[in-house]
Amino acid sequence: MSPAVVAPEDLAPDLVPPEAVAGLGDVRRGIDLIDARIVGLLGLRLRYVLAAADFKPDIASIPAPERVRQMLDQRAAWAAEAGLAPDFIGPLFGQVAEWFIRQQVAHWRACRAERPAADRRSSAPAPSPSARPPGQPALDRVERVHGAGD
């Protein structure tokens, strides 16, 4: 899988290509449409992340540091293919992954809280939350809090 090349007309049929903008209004419209699409796609991503919680047997299985590492490496490669700096995309997706992991943990807990007490007893205890130190890569934090193994 590679990043999809997106043409301006994919966002709106009348969107002026960046090379043909006539002023800041055209530029801002393009940026706003792109940002709206990004936010919408992040919402769709969240739905998939929450659905994944149903397949996780316990809280310890949620972070999946090896999967996060593979994902971050792949996103960095996609960045290079798209002409973007991997050193920008890596930390960006690290932050995305960390936030989505927290959402999945909360969702997992909420879903298990609705089960009868007998079902909840078999679940592993939740790890204690900790603040992310400034500048600490998200993957390092996931491994430190949840362990390096899947």
Secondary structure as GFF3:
##gff-version 3
##sequence-region A 1 150
A	DSSP	alpha_helix	8	11	.	.	.	ID=ss1
A	DSSP	three_ten_helix	18	20	.	.	.	ID=ss2
A	DSSP	alpha_helix	24	52	.	.	.	ID=ss3
A	DSSP	three_ten_helix	53	55	.	.	.	ID=ss4
A	DSSP	three_ten_helix	59	61	.	.	.	ID=ss5
A	DSSP	alpha_helix	65	81	.	.	.	ID=ss6
A	DSSP	alpha_helix	86	113	.	.	.	ID=ss7
A	DSSP	alpha_helix	117	120	.	.	.	ID=ss8
A	DSSP	alpha_helix	138	146	.	.	.	ID=ss9
###
